[in-house]
Amino acid sequence: MTKPVILFMMDSNRNKNESIPDFQSLPDEEMCLLAGAGSAAAEEELVRRYGRLVRACARPLFLAGGDSEDLFQEGMLGLLTAVRSFERGRDASFRTYAEICIRSRLYSAVRAAQGSKHSPLNHSVSFEPPLFDGTNAYLFSSEESPEDVIIGREAGRN
């Protein structure tokens, strides 16, 4: 059975007496119900409300081979999981549930990055100088593409 989709759209033909939902005054649990029913605006409002929590959870962690924005993105995926899977009848508030989902997703990402599977990628040193680090910007002319530069480098070695 599919869930009914509730859409709140601004319409010029709308009566002045009809109420437009004020997402900022709704509690988080109600927002989750709306988001679960397909309201993108409710989902966006929850992401706006909990963006600072995601940053706070991601701040003390380190991701090998990544940066803080990668951790923030993983935390946002955890938040979206919380929004879409929250069940209102449980004993926990949405904030508690969201924090657990966010932290769980962050710890999983850190654990996966620390695994030996990614060790060669995270600890390797390139033989090639970086293409676009600013020090070798003179290598590129307006007529030459980066592919041509790489092919030229490889041809020069043979």
C-alpha positions as CSV (number, residue, x, y, z in Angstrom):
1,M,0.0,0.0,0.0
2,T,1.4,3.4,-0.9
3,K,1.3,6.4,1.3
4,P,-0.9,9.3,0.2
5,V,1.0,12.3,-1.1
6,I,0.2,15.6,0.6
7,L,1.2,18.6,-1.5
8,F,1.1,22.2,-0.3
9,M,1.2,24.5,-3.3
10,M,0.7,28.2,-3.7
11,D,-2.0,28.8,-6.2
12,S,-3.3,32.1,-7.4
13,N,-6.8,30.7,-7.5
14,R,-6.7,29.8,-3.8
15,N,-9.3,31.3,-1.5
16,K,-7.9,33.7,1.1
17,N,-9.6,31.7,3.8
18,E,-7.5,28.5,3.1
19,S,-4.6,28.2,5.4
20,I,-1.1,27.8,4.0
21,P,1.0,25.5,6.3
22,D,3.5,27.4,8.4
23,F,6.4,24.9,8.5
24,Q,8.3,26.9,11.0
25,S,5.6,26.6,13.7
26,L,5.1,22.9,13.2
27,P,6.9,20.5,15.6
28,D,9.5,18.2,14.2
29,E,7.4,15.1,14.5
30,E,4.6,16.6,12.3
31,M,7.2,17.7,9.8
32,C,8.4,14.1,9.6
33,L,4.9,12.9,8.9
34,L,4.6,15.5,6.1
35,A,8.1,14.6,4.7
36,G,7.2,10.9,4.8
37,A,4.1,11.7,2.8
38,G,6.2,13.3,0.1
39,S,6.4,17.0,1.0
40,A,9.8,18.3,-0.2
41,A,9.2,21.6,1.6
42,A,8.9,19.8,4.9
43,E,12.0,17.8,4.2
44,E,13.9,21.0,3.4
45,E,12.7,22.7,6.6
46,L,14.0,19.7,8.7
47,V,17.3,19.8,6.9
48,R,17.5,23.6,7.6
49,R,16.6,23.0,11.3
50,Y,19.1,20.2,11.8
51,G,22.1,21.4,9.7
52,R,23.8,22.7,12.8
53,L,23.4,19.4,14.6
54,V,25.0,17.6,11.7
55,R,28.0,20.0,11.7
56,A,28.3,19.6,15.5
57,C,28.3,15.8,15.2
58,A,30.8,15.8,12.3
59,R,33.3,18.4,13.8
60,P,35.3,16.2,16.1
61,L,35.7,13.4,13.6
62,F,38.5,12.8,11.0
63,L,37.9,11.1,7.7
64,A,41.1,9.6,6.1
65,G,41.2,10.6,2.5
66,G,38.4,13.1,2.9
67,D,37.7,16.5,4.4
68,S,35.1,18.0,6.7
69,E,32.6,18.6,3.9
70,D,32.7,14.8,3.1
71,L,31.8,14.1,6.7
72,F,29.0,16.8,6.6
73,Q,27.6,15.1,3.5
74,E,27.6,11.8,5.3
75,G,25.8,13.3,8.3
76,M,23.2,14.9,6.0
77,L,22.5,11.5,4.5
78,G,22.0,10.2,8.1
79,L,19.6,13.0,8.7
80,L,17.6,12.2,5.6
81,T,17.5,8.6,6.7
82,A,16.1,9.8,10.0
83,V,13.5,12.0,8.4
84,R,12.3,9.2,6.1
85,S,12.2,6.4,8.7
86,F,11.0,8.2,11.8
87,E,8.0,6.5,13.5
88,R,6.0,8.8,15.7
89,G,4.7,6.2,18.2
90,R,8.1,5.4,19.6
91,D,9.4,6.7,22.9
92,A,12.1,8.9,21.5
93,S,11.7,12.4,20.1
94,F,12.8,13.1,16.6
95,R,15.8,15.1,17.7
96,T,17.1,12.1,19.6
97,Y,16.4,9.7,16.8
98,A,18.0,12.1,14.2
99,E,21.2,12.5,16.3
100,I,21.5,8.7,16.6
101,C,21.1,8.2,12.8
102,I,23.5,11.0,12.1
103,R,26.2,9.7,14.4
104,S,25.7,6.2,13.2
105,R,26.2,7.2,9.6
106,L,29.3,9.3,10.4
107,Y,30.9,6.5,12.4
108,S,30.2,4.0,9.6
109,A,31.9,6.4,7.1
110,V,35.0,6.8,9.3
111,R,35.2,3.1,10.0
112,A,35.0,2.3,6.2
113,A,37.7,4.9,5.4
114,Q,40.0,3.4,8.1
115,G,39.6,-0.1,6.8
116,S,42.6,-1.8,5.1
117,K,40.6,-1.9,1.8
118,H,41.2,1.9,1.3
119,S,44.8,1.9,2.7
120,P,46.6,2.1,-0.6
121,L,44.4,5.0,-1.7
122,N,44.7,6.9,1.6
123,H,48.4,6.5,2.1
124,S,49.8,6.6,-1.5
125,V,51.9,9.4,-2.9
126,S,51.5,10.3,-6.6
127,F,54.4,10.2,-9.0
128,E,52.8,12.9,-11.0
129,P,52.8,16.6,-9.9
130,P,49.2,17.9,-9.4
131,L,47.7,19.3,-12.6
132,F,46.0,22.3,-11.1
133,D,47.9,23.3,-8.0
134,G,48.7,26.8,-9.2
135,T,52.4,26.2,-9.6
136,N,52.3,24.7,-13.0
137,A,49.5,26.8,-14.5
138,Y,51.9,28.0,-17.2
139,L,51.7,24.5,-18.7
140,F,48.2,25.1,-20.1
141,S,47.5,27.4,-22.9
142,S,44.1,28.3,-24.2
143,E,44.6,26.0,-27.2
144,E,45.7,23.0,-25.1
145,S,43.4,20.8,-23.1
146,P,44.4,18.9,-20.0
147,E,44.1,15.6,-21.9
148,D,46.7,16.9,-24.4
149,V,49.1,17.8,-21.6
150,I,48.8,14.3,-20.1
151,I,49.3,12.7,-23.5
152,G,52.3,14.9,-24.1
153,R,53.8,14.0,-20.8
154,E,53.4,10.3,-21.5
155,A,54.8,10.6,-25.0
156,G,57.8,12.4,-23.6
157,R,58.7,9.5,-21.3
158,N,58.9,6.9,-24.1
